[in-house]
């Protein structure tokens, strides 16, 4: 396996207990923890296949209880933010919309955001407290998000897709910037 020299950085954010760390652990083929394990900030590096190549993805896992720490320690150089909420916790969905996304947009209005709904294996279709696919999709569309993905860390459903989307979003942004610079210089 040849790993590209290109690396991508992403931060995974959202309220506590929405499954951010389990998402990352599941993606890294580690066994997600059964109980809740509080995270302050953890860093990981993974190789992600995309477009016939492998890219290094630097993943920062921010604990949800430390919202002010997130704002203080996050720099503007992140390629992508993965904003997570749990489909069985409507408050986490509201906080994604009212706190996490606006905080990221305050850092950079054009920031790549991937909206991720976790715990889909626990959702019951007729429970009004559970967030539907359509609600998540509409939120992603309204914020100009790059992707909306529903996943289950427990069942490893679409966890790989989350980080493939991170790479795809970062590459698209870099290509867009390159084309802008090319147009300016080419005049």
Secondary structure as UniProt FT lines:
FT   STRAND          7..14
FT   TURN            16..17
FT   HELIX           20..27
FT   TURN            28..29
FT   STRAND          41..50
FT   TURN            51..52
FT   STRAND          53..62
FT   TURN            64..65
FT   HELIX           67..73
FT   TURN            76..77
FT   STRAND          80..86
FT   TURN            87..88
FT   HELIX           90..95
FT   HELIX           96..100
FT   HELIX           101..107
FT   TURN            109..110
FT   STRAND          112..118
FT   HELIX           120..122
FT   TURN            125..126
FT   TURN            128..129
FT   HELIX           133..143
FT   STRAND          147..150
FT   TURN            153..156
FT   HELIX           159..185
//
